[in-house]
Amino acid sequence: MGTENKHTLRLAFFLALMVVMLVVVSIDQFRSKGEDQQAAVLRVYAD
């Protein structure tokens, strides 16, 4: 029972790590996309 519990904990930790990585990547992409949109809007106003 003890070894199974440890294995489950490791699996849960791995899944949580993957979720955190996905969130960080999506936030990073969203932030860069927003900056690109702002630059495009500023360019339109500059013209």
mmCIF entry with sequence, helices, sheets and N, C-alpha, C, O atoms, coordinates in Angstrom:
data_MODEL
# 
_entry.id   MODEL 
# 
_entity.id                         1 
_entity.type                       polymer 
_entity.pdbx_number_of_molecules   1 
# 
_entity_poly.entity_id                      1 
_entity_poly.type                           'polypeptide(L)' 
_entity_poly.nstd_linkage                   no 
_entity_poly.nstd_monomer                   no 
_entity_poly.pdbx_seq_one_letter_code       MGTENKHTLRLAFFLALMVVMLVVVSIDQFRSKGEDQQAAVLRVYAD 
_entity_poly.pdbx_seq_one_letter_code_can   MGTENKHTLRLAFFLALMVVMLVVVSIDQFRSKGEDQQAAVLRVYAD 
_entity_poly.pdbx_strand_id                 A 
# 
loop_
_entity_poly_seq.entity_id 
_entity_poly_seq.num 
_entity_poly_seq.mon_id 
_entity_poly_seq.hetero 
1 1  MET n 
1 2  GLY n 
1 3  THR n 
1 4  GLU n 
1 5  ASN n 
1 6  LYS n 
1 7  HIS n 
1 8  THR n 
1 9  LEU n 
1 10 ARG n 
1 11 LEU n 
1 12 ALA n 
1 13 PHE n 
1 14 PHE n 
1 15 LEU n 
1 16 ALA n 
1 17 LEU n 
1 18 MET n 
1 19 VAL n 
1 20 VAL n 
1 21 MET n 
1 22 LEU n 
1 23 VAL n 
1 24 VAL n 
1 25 VAL n 
1 26 SER n 
1 27 ILE n 
1 28 ASP n 
1 29 GLN n 
1 30 PHE n 
1 31 ARG n 
1 32 SER n 
1 33 LYS n 
1 34 GLY n 
1 35 GLU n 
1 36 ASP n 
1 37 GLN n 
1 38 GLN n 
1 39 ALA n 
1 40 ALA n 
1 41 VAL n 
1 42 LEU n 
1 43 ARG n 
1 44 VAL n 
1 45 TYR n 
1 46 ALA n 
1 47 ASP n 
# 
_struct_asym.id          A 
_struct_asym.entity_id   1 
# 
_struct_conf.conf_type_id            HELX_P 
_struct_conf.id                      HELX_P1 
_struct_conf.pdbx_PDB_helix_id       AA1 
_struct_conf.beg_label_comp_id       GLY 
_struct_conf.beg_label_asym_id       A 
_struct_conf.beg_label_seq_id        2 
_struct_conf.pdbx_beg_PDB_ins_code   ? 
_struct_conf.end_label_comp_id       ALA 
_struct_conf.end_label_asym_id       A 
_struct_conf.end_label_seq_id        46 
_struct_conf.pdbx_end_PDB_ins_code   ? 
_struct_conf.beg_auth_comp_id        GLY 
_struct_conf.beg_auth_asym_id        A 
_struct_conf.beg_auth_seq_id         2 
_struct_conf.end_auth_comp_id        ALA 
_struct_conf.end_auth_asym_id        A 
_struct_conf.end_auth_seq_id         46 
_struct_conf.pdbx_PDB_helix_class    1 
_struct_conf.details                 ? 
_struct_conf.pdbx_PDB_helix_length   45 
# 
_struct_conf_type.id          HELX_P 
_struct_conf_type.criteria    ? 
_struct_conf_type.reference   ? 
# 
loop_
_atom_site.group_PDB 
_atom_site.id 
_atom_site.type_symbol 
_atom_site.label_atom_id 
_atom_site.label_alt_id 
_atom_site.label_comp_id 
_atom_site.label_asym_id 
_atom_site.label_entity_id 
_atom_site.label_seq_id 
_atom_site.pdbx_PDB_ins_code 
_atom_site.Cartn_x 
_atom_site.Cartn_y 
_atom_site.Cartn_z 
_atom_site.occupancy 
_atom_site.B_iso_or_equiv 
_atom_site.pdbx_formal_charge 
_atom_site.auth_seq_id 
_atom_site.auth_comp_id 
_atom_site.auth_asym_id 
_atom_site.auth_atom_id 
_atom_site.pdbx_PDB_model_num 
ATOM 1   N N  . MET A 1 1  ? 0.841  -1.206 0.000   1.00 0.00 ? 1  MET A N  1 
ATOM 2   C CA . MET A 1 1  ? 0.000  0.000  0.000   1.00 0.00 ? 1  MET A CA 1 
ATOM 3   C C  . MET A 1 1  ? 0.876  1.257  0.000   1.00 0.00 ? 1  MET A C  1 
ATOM 4   O O  . MET A 1 1  ? 0.560  2.234  -0.679  1.00 0.00 ? 1  MET A O  1 
ATOM 5   N N  . GLY A 1 2  ? 1.962  1.232  0.750   1.00 0.00 ? 2  GLY A N  1 
ATOM 6   C CA . GLY A 1 2  ? 2.819  2.411  0.838   1.00 0.00 ? 2  GLY A CA 1 
ATOM 7   C C  . GLY A 1 2  ? 3.456  2.754  -0.496  1.00 0.00 ? 2  GLY A C  1 
ATOM 8   O O  . GLY A 1 2  ? 3.514  3.921  -0.883  1.00 0.00 ? 2  GLY A O  1 
ATOM 9   N N  . THR A 1 3  ? 3.945  1.716  -1.213  1.00 0.00 ? 3  THR A N  1 
ATOM 10  C CA . THR A 1 3  ? 4.605  1.984  -2.489  1.00 0.00 ? 3  THR A CA 1 
ATOM 11  C C  . THR A 1 3  ? 3.603  2.500  -3.518  1.00 0.00 ? 3  THR A C  1 
ATOM 12  O O  . THR A 1 3  ? 3.917  3.386  -4.313  1.00 0.00 ? 3  THR A O  1 
ATOM 13  N N  . GLU A 1 4  ? 2.404  1.943  -3.496  1.00 0.00 ? 4  GLU A N  1 
ATOM 14  C CA . GLU A 1 4  ? 1.379  2.423  -4.439  1.00 0.00 ? 4  GLU A CA 1 
ATOM 15  C C  . GLU A 1 4  ? 1.050  3.884  -4.178  1.00 0.00 ? 4  GLU A C  1 
ATOM 16  O O  . GLU A 1 4  ? 0.894  4.668  -5.114  1.00 0.00 ? 4  GLU A O  1 
ATOM 17  N N  . ASN A 1 5  ? 0.946  4.248  -2.911  1.00 0.00 ? 5  ASN A N  1 
ATOM 18  C CA . ASN A 1 5  ? 0.634  5.626  -2.552  1.00 0.00 ? 5  ASN A CA 1 
ATOM 19  C C  . ASN A 1 5  ? 1.731  6.558  -3.056  1.00 0.00 ? 5  ASN A C  1 
ATOM 20  O O  . ASN A 1 5  ? 1.445  7.631  -3.587  1.00 0.00 ? 5  ASN A O  1 
ATOM 21  N N  . LYS A 1 6  ? 2.983  6.148  -2.890  1.00 0.00 ? 6  LYS A N  1 
ATOM 22  C CA . LYS A 1 6  ? 4.106  6.974  -3.338  1.00 0.00 ? 6  LYS A CA 1 
ATOM 23  C C  . LYS A 1 6  ? 4.052  7.129  -4.861  1.00 0.00 ? 6  LYS A C  1 
ATOM 24  O O  . LYS A 1 6  ? 4.294  8.213  -5.392  1.00 0.00 ? 6  LYS A O  1 
ATOM 25  N N  . HIS A 1 7  ? 3.731  6.034  -5.555  1.00 0.00 ? 7  HIS A N  1 
ATOM 26  C CA . HIS A 1 7  ? 3.647  6.087  -7.016  1.00 0.00 ? 7  HIS A CA 1 
ATOM 27  C C  . HIS A 1 7  ? 2.538  7.041  -7.457  1.00 0.00 ? 7  HIS A C  1 
ATOM 28  O O  . HIS A 1 7  ? 2.712  7.812  -8.400  1.00 0.00 ? 7  HIS A O  1 
ATOM 29  N N  . THR A 1 8  ? 1.403  6.982  -6.771  1.00 0.00 ? 8  THR A N  1 
ATOM 30  C CA . THR A 1 8  ? 0.289  7.876  -7.106  1.00 0.00 ? 8  THR A CA 1 
ATOM 31  C C  . THR A 1 8  ? 0.676  9.329  -6.869  1.00 0.00 ? 8  THR A C  1 
ATOM 32  O O  . THR A 1 8  ? 0.338  10.206 -7.664  1.00 0.00 ? 8  THR A O  1 
ATOM 33  N N  . LEU A 1 9  ? 1.386  9.580  -5.771  1.00 0.00 ? 9  LEU A N  1 
ATOM 34  C CA . LEU A 1 9  ? 1.834  10.945 -5.482  1.00 0.00 ? 9  LEU A CA 1 
ATOM 35  C C  . LEU A 1 9  ? 2.758  11.444 -6.583  1.00 0.00 ? 9  LEU A C  1 
ATOM 36  O O  . LEU A 1 9  ? 2.645  12.585 -7.030  1.00 0.00 ? 9  LEU A O  1 
ATOM 37  N N  . ARG A 1 10 ? 3.677  10.577 -7.019  1.00 0.00 ? 10 ARG A N  1 
ATOM 38  C CA . ARG A 1 10 ? 4.614  10.970 -8.076  1.00 0.00 ? 10 ARG A CA 1 
ATOM 39  C C  . ARG A 1 10 ? 3.847  11.279 -9.361  1.00 0.00 ? 10 ARG A C  1 
ATOM 40  O O  . ARG A 1 10 ? 4.151  12.254 -10.049 1.00 0.00 ? 10 ARG A O  1 
ATOM 41  N N  . LEU A 1 11 ? 2.853  10.448 -9.686  1.00 0.00 ? 11 LEU A N  1 
ATOM 42  C CA . LEU A 1 11 ? 2.059  10.663 -10.897 1.00 0.00 ? 11 LEU A CA 1 
ATOM 43  C C  . LEU A 1 11 ? 1.294  11.980 -10.806 1.00 0.00 ? 11 LEU A C  1 
ATOM 44  O O  . LEU A 1 11 ? 1.252  12.743 -11.771 1.00 0.00 ? 11 LEU A O  1 
ATOM 45  N N  . ALA A 1 12 ? 0.693  12.247 -9.655  1.00 0.00 ? 12 ALA A N  1 
ATOM 46  C CA . ALA A 1 12 ? -0.049 13.498 -9.472  1.00 0.00 ? 12 ALA A CA 1 
ATOM 47  C C  . ALA A 1 12 ? 0.888  14.697 -9.581  1.00 0.00 ? 12 ALA A C  1 
ATOM 48  O O  . ALA A 1 12 ? 0.529  15.713 -10.175 1.00 0.00 ? 12 ALA A O  1 
ATOM 49  N N  . PHE A 1 13 ? 2.084  14.582 -9.013  1.00 0.00 ? 13 PHE A N  1 
ATOM 50  C CA . PHE A 1 13 ? 3.057  15.678 -9.084  1.00 0.00 ? 13 PHE A CA 1 
ATOM 51  C C  . PHE A 1 13 ? 3.448  15.928 -10.536 1.00 0.00 ? 13 PHE A C  1 
ATOM 52  O O  . PHE A 1 13 ? 3.553  17.077 -10.966 1.00 0.00 ? 13 PHE A O  1 
ATOM 53  N N  . PHE A 1 14 ? 3.665  14.841 -11.299 1.00 0.00 ? 14 PHE A N  1 
ATOM 54  C CA . PHE A 1 14 ? 4.036  14.967 -12.708 1.00 0.00 ? 14 PHE A CA 1 
ATOM 55  C C  . PHE A 1 14 ? 2.920  15.643 -13.505 1.00 0.00 ? 14 PHE A C  1 
ATOM 56  O O  . PHE A 1 14 ? 3.184  16.508 -14.339 1.00 0.00 ? 14 PHE A O  1 
ATOM 57  N N  . LEU A 1 15 ? 1.680  15.246 -13.246 1.00 0.00 ? 15 LEU A N  1 
ATOM 58  C CA . LEU A 1 15 ? 0.547  15.857 -13.943 1.00 0.00 ? 15 LEU A CA 1 
ATOM 59  C C  . LEU A 1 15 ? 0.437  17.338 -13.600 1.00 0.00 ? 15 LEU A C  1 
ATOM 60  O O  . LEU A 1 15 ? 0.200  18.166 -14.480 1.00 0.00 ? 15 LEU A O  1 
ATOM 61  N N  . ALA A 1 16 ? 0.607  17.673 -12.324 1.00 0.00 ? 16 ALA A N  1 
ATOM 62  C CA . ALA A 1 16 ? 0.536  19.078 -11.907 1.00 0.00 ? 16 ALA A CA 1 
ATOM 63  C C  . ALA A 1 16 ? 1.634  19.884 -12.589 1.00 0.00 ? 16 ALA A C  1 
ATOM 64  O O  . ALA A 1 16 ? 1.402  21.016 -13.015 1.00 0.00 ? 16 ALA A O  1 
ATOM 65  N N  . LEU A 1 17 ? 2.823  19.311 -12.692 1.00 0.00 ? 17 LEU A N  1 
ATOM 66  C CA . LEU A 1 17 ? 3.938  19.996 -13.347 1.00 0.00 ? 17 LEU A CA 1 
ATOM 67  C C  . LEU A 1 17 ? 3.604  20.259 -14.814 1.00 0.00 ? 17 LEU A C  1 
ATOM 68  O O  . LEU A 1 17 ? 3.871  21.345 -15.329 1.00 0.00 ? 17 LEU A O  1 
ATOM 69  N N  . MET A 1 18 ? 3.018  19.261 -15.490 1.00 0.00 ? 18 MET A N  1 
ATOM 70  C CA . MET A 1 18 ? 2.650  19.437 -16.898 1.00 0.00 ? 18 MET A CA 1 
ATOM 71  C C  . MET A 1 18 ? 1.606  20.540 -17.046 1.00 0.00 ? 18 MET A C  1 
ATOM 72  O O  . MET A 1 18 ? 1.690  21.352 -17.967 1.00 0.00 ? 18 MET A O  1 
ATOM 73  N N  . VAL A 1 19 ? 0.628  20.575 -16.152 1.00 0.00 ? 19 VAL A N  1 
ATOM 74  C CA . VAL A 1 19 ? -0.411 21.603 -16.216 1.00 0.00 ? 19 VAL A CA 1 
ATOM 75  C C  . VAL A 1 19 ? 0.205  22.985 -16.037 1.00 0.00 ? 19 VAL A C  1 
ATOM 76  O O  . VAL A 1 19 ? -0.133 23.922 -16.760 1.00 0.00 ? 19 VAL A O  1 
ATOM 77  N N  . VAL A 1 20 ? 1.111  23.105 -15.068 1.00 0.00 ? 20 VAL A N  1 
ATOM 78  C CA . VAL A 1 20 ? 1.767  24.397 -14.834 1.00 0.00 ? 20 VAL A CA 1 
ATOM 79  C C  . VAL A 1 20 ? 2.542  24.826 -16.071 1.00 0.00 ? 20 VAL A C  1 
ATOM 80  O O  . VAL A 1 20 ? 2.497  25.993 -16.461 1.00 0.00 ? 20 VAL A O  1 
ATOM 81  N N  . MET A 1 21 ? 3.257  23.882 -16.692 1.00 0.00 ? 21 MET A N  1 
ATOM 82  C CA . MET A 1 21 ? 4.031  24.208 -17.896 1.00 0.00 ? 21 MET A CA 1 
ATOM 83  C C  . MET A 1 21 ? 3.099  24.692 -19.001 1.00 0.00 ? 21 MET A C  1 
ATOM 84  O O  . MET A 1 21 ? 3.400  25.674 -19.679 1.00 0.00 ? 21 MET A O  1 
ATOM 85  N N  . LEU A 1 22 ? 1.968  24.009 -19.187 1.00 0.00 ? 22 LEU A N  1 
ATOM 86  C CA . LEU A 1 22 ? 1.014  24.409 -20.223 1.00 0.00 ? 22 LEU A CA 1 
ATOM 87  C C  . LEU A 1 22 ? 0.488  25.809 -19.959 1.00 0.00 ? 22 LEU A C  1 
ATOM 88  O O  . LEU A 1 22 ? 0.381  26.616 -20.882 1.00 0.00 ? 22 LEU A O  1 
ATOM 89  N N  . VAL A 1 23 ? 0.161  26.102 -18.714 1.00 0.00 ? 23 VAL A N  1 
ATOM 90  C CA . VAL A 1 23 ? -0.361 27.429 -18.366 1.00 0.00 ? 23 VAL A CA 1 
ATOM 91  C C  . VAL A 1 23 ? 0.685  28.500 -18.643 1.00 0.00 ? 23 VAL A C  1 
ATOM 92  O O  . VAL A 1 23 ? 0.371  29.551 -19.200 1.00 0.00 ? 23 VAL A O  1 
ATOM 93  N N  . VAL A 1 24 ? 1.928  28.233 -18.256 1.00 0.00 ? 24 VAL A N  1 
ATOM 94  C CA . VAL A 1 24 ? 3.006  29.211 -18.476 1.00 0.00 ? 24 VAL A CA 1 
ATOM 95  C C  . VAL A 1 24 ? 3.193  29.459 -19.969 1.00 0.00 ? 24 VAL A C  1 
ATOM 96  O O  . VAL A 1 24 ? 3.330  30.605 -20.396 1.00 0.00 ? 24 VAL A O  1 
ATOM 97  N N  . VAL A 1 25 ? 3.198  28.396 -20.759 1.00 0.00 ? 25 VAL A N  1 
ATOM 98  C CA . VAL A 1 25 ? 3.390  28.544 -22.205 1.00 0.00 ? 25 VAL A CA 1 
ATOM 99  C C  . VAL A 1 25 ? 2.241  29.332 -22.821 1.00 0.00 ? 25 VAL A C  1 
ATOM 100 O O  . VAL A 1 25 ? 2.470  30.217 -23.645 1.00 0.00 ? 25 VAL A O  1 
ATOM 101 N N  . SER A 1 26 ? 1.002  29.018 -22.430 1.00 0.00 ? 26 SER A N  1 
ATOM 102 C CA . SER A 1 26 ? -0.151 29.720 -23.007 1.00 0.00 ? 26 SER A CA 1 
ATOM 103 C C  . SER A 1 26 ? -0.141 31.190 -22.607 1.00 0.00 ? 26 SER A C  1 
ATOM 104 O O  . SER A 1 26 ? -0.457 32.054 -23.425 1.00 0.00 ? 26 SER A O  1 
ATOM 105 N N  . ILE A 1 27 ? 0.219  31.486 -21.356 1.00 0.00 ? 27 ILE A N  1 
ATOM 106 C CA . ILE A 1 27 ? 0.281  32.883 -20.912 1.00 0.00 ? 27 ILE A CA 1 
ATOM 107 C C  . ILE A 1 27 ? 1.358  33.621 -21.699 1.00 0.00 ? 27 ILE A C  1 
ATOM 108 O O  . ILE A 1 27 ? 1.157  34.765 -22.106 1.00 0.00 ? 27 ILE A O  1 
ATOM 109 N N  . ASP A 1 28 ? 2.503  32.966 -21.915 1.00 0.00 ? 28 ASP A N  1 
ATOM 110 C CA . ASP A 1 28 ? 3.601  33.593 -22.655 1.00 0.00 ? 28 ASP A CA 1 
ATOM 111 C C  . ASP A 1 28 ? 3.155  33.889 -24.087 1.00 0.00 ? 28 ASP A C  1 
ATOM 112 O O  . ASP A 1 28 ? 3.412  34.976 -24.603 1.00 0.00 ? 28 ASP A O  1 
ATOM 113 N N  . GLN A 1 29 ? 2.486  32.927 -24.734 1.00 0.00 ? 29 GLN A N  1 
ATOM 114 C CA . GLN A 1 29 ? 2.011  33.141 -26.103 1.00 0.00 ? 29 GLN A CA 1 
ATOM 115 C C  . GLN A 1 29 ? 0.976  34.258 -26.136 1.00 0.00 ? 29 GLN A C  1 
ATOM 116 O O  . GLN A 1 29 ? 1.005  35.101 -27.033 1.00 0.00 ? 29 GLN A O  1 
ATOM 117 N N  . PHE A 1 30 ? 0.068  34.274 -25.175 1.00 0.00 ? 30 PHE A N  1 
ATOM 118 C CA . PHE A 1 30 ? -0.978 35.298 -25.131 1.00 0.00 ? 30 PHE A CA 1 
ATOM 119 C C  . PHE A 1 30 ? -0.361 36.680 -24.958 1.00 0.00 ? 30 PHE A C  1 
ATOM 120 O O  . PHE A 1 30 ? -0.798 37.646 -25.583 1.00 0.00 ? 30 PHE A O  1 
ATOM 121 N N  . ARG A 1 31 ? 0.666  36.769 -24.097 1.00 0.00 ? 31 ARG A N  1 
ATOM 122 C CA . ARG A 1 31 ? 1.308  38.057 -23.838 1.00 0.00 ? 31 ARG A CA 1 
ATOM 123 C C  . ARG A 1 31 ? 1.997  38.560 -25.109 1.00 0.00 ? 31 ARG A C  1 
ATOM 124 O O  . ARG A 1 31 ? 1.858  39.731 -25.461 1.00 0.00 ? 31 ARG A O  1 
ATOM 125 N N  . SER A 1 32 ? 2.738  37.689 -25.797 1.00 0.00 ? 32 SER A N  1 
ATOM 126 C CA . SER A 1 32 ? 3.439  38.118 -27.009 1.00 0.00 ? 32 SER A CA 1 
ATOM 127 C C  . SER A 1 32 ? 2.434  38.474 -28.103 1.00 0.00 ? 32 SER A C  1 
ATOM 128 O O  . SER A 1 32 ? 2.664  39.402 -28.879 1.00 0.00 ? 32 SER A O  1 
ATOM 129 N N  . LYS A 1 33 ? 1.320  37.742 -28.167 1.00 0.00 ? 33 LYS A N  1 
ATOM 130 C CA . LYS A 1 33 ? 0.286  38.045 -29.164 1.00 0.00 ? 33 LYS A CA 1 
ATOM 131 C C  . LYS A 1 33 ? -0.301 39.426 -28.888 1.00 0.00 ? 33 LYS A C  1 
ATOM 132 O O  . LYS A 1 33 ? -0.510 40.204 -29.818 1.00 0.00 ? 33 LYS A O  1 
ATOM 133 N N  . GLY A 1 34 ? -0.566 39.734 -27.633 1.00 0.00 ? 34 GLY A N  1 
ATOM 134 C CA . GLY A 1 34 ? -1.116 41.039 -27.274 1.00 0.00 ? 34 GLY A CA 1 
ATOM 135 C C  . GLY A 1 34 ? -0.157 42.151 -27.635 1.00 0.00 ? 34 GLY A C  1 
ATOM 136 O O  . GLY A 1 34 ? -0.581 43.199 -28.121 1.00 0.00 ? 34 GLY A O  1 
ATOM 137 N N  . GLU A 1 35 ? 1.139  41.943 -27.405 1.00 0.00 ? 35 GLU A N  1 
ATOM 138 C CA . GLU A 1 35 ? 2.126  42.967 -27.752 1.00 0.00 ? 35 GLU A CA 1 
ATOM 139 C C  . GLU A 1 35 ? 2.139  43.181 -29.261 1.00 0.00 ? 35 GLU A C  1 
ATOM 140 O O  . GLU A 1 35 ? 2.245  44.314 -29.730 1.00 0.00 ? 35 GLU A O  1 
ATOM 141 N N  . ASP A 1 36 ? 2.032  42.091 -30.020 1.00 0.00 ? 36 ASP A N  1 
ATOM 142 C CA . ASP A 1 36 ? 2.011  42.218 -31.480 1.00 0.00 ? 36 ASP A CA 1 
ATOM 143 C C  . ASP A 1 36 ? 0.796  43.024 -31.921 1.00 0.00 ? 36 ASP A C  1 
ATOM 144 O O  . ASP A 1 36 ? 0.906  43.883 -32.796 1.00 0.00 ? 36 ASP A O  1 
ATOM 145 N N  . GLN A 1 37 ? -0.363 42.755 -31.322 1.00 0.00 ? 37 GLN A N  1 
ATOM 146 C CA . GLN A 1 37 ? -1.574 43.491 -31.692 1.00 0.00 ? 37 GLN A CA 1 
ATOM 147 C C  . GLN A 1 37 ? -1.429 44.967 -31.352 1.00 0.00 ? 37 GLN A C  1 
ATOM 148 O O  . GLN A 1 37 ? -1.828 45.823 -32.141 1.00 0.00 ? 37 GLN A O  1 
ATOM 149 N N  . GLN A 1 38 ? -0.864 45.277 -30.192 1.00 0.00 ? 38 GLN A N  1 
ATOM 150 C CA . GLN A 1 38 ? -0.667 46.674 -29.811 1.00 0.00 ? 38 GLN A CA 1 
ATOM 151 C C  . GLN A 1 38 ? 0.257  47.361 -30.810 1.00 0.00 ? 38 GLN A C  1 
ATOM 152 O O  . GLN A 1 38 ? 0.001  48.498 -31.207 1.00 0.00 ? 38 GLN A O  1 
ATOM 153 N N  . ALA A 1 39 ? 1.330  46.684 -31.221 1.00 0.00 ? 39 ALA A N  1 
ATOM 154 C CA . ALA A 1 39 ? 2.269  47.266 -32.181 1.00 0.00 ? 39 ALA A CA 1 
ATOM 155 C C  . ALA A 1 39 ? 1.556  47.527 -33.504 1.00 0.00 ? 39 ALA A C  1 
ATOM 156 O O  . ALA A 1 39 ? 1.781  48.563 -34.130 1.00 0.00 ? 39 ALA A O  1 
ATOM 157 N N  . ALA A 1 40 ? 0.695  46.595 -33.941 1.00 0.00 ? 40 ALA A N  1 
ATOM 158 C CA . ALA A 1 40 ? -0.028 46.778 -35.197 1.00 0.00 ? 40 ALA A CA 1 
ATOM 159 C C  . ALA A 1 40 ? -0.974 47.968 -35.090 1.00 0.00 ? 40 ALA A C  1 
ATOM 160 O O  . ALA A 1 40 ? -1.069 48.767 -36.022 1.00 0.00 ? 40 ALA A O  1 
ATOM 161 N N  . VAL A 1 41 ? -1.672 48.095 -33.969 1.00 0.00 ? 41 VAL A N  1 
ATOM 162 C CA . VAL A 1 41 ? -2.600 49.216 -33.780 1.00 0.00 ? 41 VAL A CA 1 
ATOM 163 C C  . VAL A 1 41 ? -1.835 50.532 -33.792 1.00 0.00 ? 41 VAL A C  1 
ATOM 164 O O  . VAL A 1 41 ? -2.270 51.495 -34.424 1.00 0.00 ? 41 VAL A O  1 
ATOM 165 N N  . LEU A 1 42 ? -0.702 50.581 -33.101 1.00 0.00 ? 42 LEU A N  1 
ATOM 166 C CA . LEU A 1 42 ? 0.104  51.806 -33.077 1.00 0.00 ? 42 LEU A CA 1 
ATOM 167 C C  . LEU A 1 42 ? 0.591  52.141 -34.479 1.00 0.00 ? 42 LEU A C  1 
ATOM 168 O O  . LEU A 1 42 ? 0.647  53.310 -34.860 1.00 0.00 ? 42 LEU A O  1 
ATOM 169 N N  . ARG A 1 43 ? 0.941  51.120 -35.242 1.00 0.00 ? 43 ARG A N  1 
ATOM 170 C CA . ARG A 1 43 ? 1.415  51.350 -36.609 1.00 0.00 ? 43 ARG A CA 1 
ATOM 171 C C  . ARG A 1 43 ? 0.289  51.961 -37.453 1.00 0.00 ? 43 ARG A C  1 
ATOM 172 O O  . ARG A 1 43 ? 0.523  52.881 -38.235 1.00 0.00 ? 43 ARG A O  1 
ATOM 173 N N  . VAL A 1 44 ? -0.925 51.444 -37.288 1.00 0.00 ? 44 VAL A N  1 
ATOM 174 C CA . VAL A 1 44 ? -2.065 51.969 -38.054 1.00 0.00 ? 44 VAL A CA 1 
ATOM 175 C C  . VAL A 1 44 ? -2.295 53.429 -37.693 1.00 0.00 ? 44 VAL A C  1 
ATOM 176 O O  . VAL A 1 44 ? -2.523 54.262 -38.571 1.00 0.00 ? 44 VAL A O  1 
ATOM 177 N N  . TYR A 1 45 ? -2.236 53.741 -36.397 1.00 0.00 ? 45 TYR A N  1 
ATOM 178 C CA . TYR A 1 45 ? -2.451 55.133 -35.978 1.00 0.00 ? 45 TYR A CA 1 
ATOM 179 C C  . TYR A 1 45 ? -1.317 56.037 -36.460 1.00 0.00 ? 45 TYR A C  1 
ATOM 180 O O  . TYR A 1 45 ? -1.547 57.209 -36.757 1.00 0.00 ? 45 TYR A O  1 
ATOM 181 N N  . ALA A 1 46 ? -0.098 55.506 -36.539 1.00 0.00 ? 46 ALA A N  1 
ATOM 182 C CA . ALA A 1 46 ? 1.045  56.312 -36.983 1.00 0.00 ? 46 ALA A CA 1 
ATOM 183 C C  . ALA A 1 46 ? 0.863  56.702 -38.445 1.00 0.00 ? 46 ALA A C  1 
ATOM 184 O O  . ALA A 1 46 ? 1.238  57.805 -38.844 1.00 0.00 ? 46 ALA A O  1 
ATOM 185 N N  . ASP A 1 47 ? 0.296  55.811 -39.241 1.00 0.00 ? 47 ASP A N  1 
ATOM 186 C CA . ASP A 1 47 ? 0.071  56.124 -40.662 1.00 0.00 ? 47 ASP A CA 1 
ATOM 187 C C  . ASP A 1 47 ? -1.055 57.149 -40.769 1.00 0.00 ? 47 ASP A C  1 
ATOM 188 O O  . ASP A 1 47 ? -1.414 57.558 -41.872 1.00 0.00 ? 47 ASP A O  1 
# 
